[in-house]
Amino acid sequence: MHAPGLTNILLILLVVLVFFGGRGKLSGIMTDLAQGIKGFKKGLQDEDVKTDEAKRVEEAKTIDATVVNKETTNS
């Protein structure tokens, strides 16, 4: 067997720092990731609601009217 190289040792140290670094860095990373996912899902739901509201607004702008011919009203 050969001894681990410098890059292997640095990689192991990085993993140890992430898992056991001060003040629960791993839990902080996971919390940020979860909040990002929740925000993304909420953004997708908000987009669907906005498109439904836009359809209702377009329908609300419809005007019903009857056309009156001037020749018939002047007689």
FENKA-V871717 format. One record per run of one state. SS is the DSSP state (2 for helix, 1 for strand, 0 for the rest). FROM is the first residue (numbers start at 1). LEN is the number of residues. If there is no record, write none. Layout:
SS&FROM&LEN ; SS&FROM&LEN
//
This chain:
0&1&5 ; 2&6&15 ; 0&21&4 ; 2&25&36 ; 0&61&9 ; 2&70&4 ; 0&74&2
//
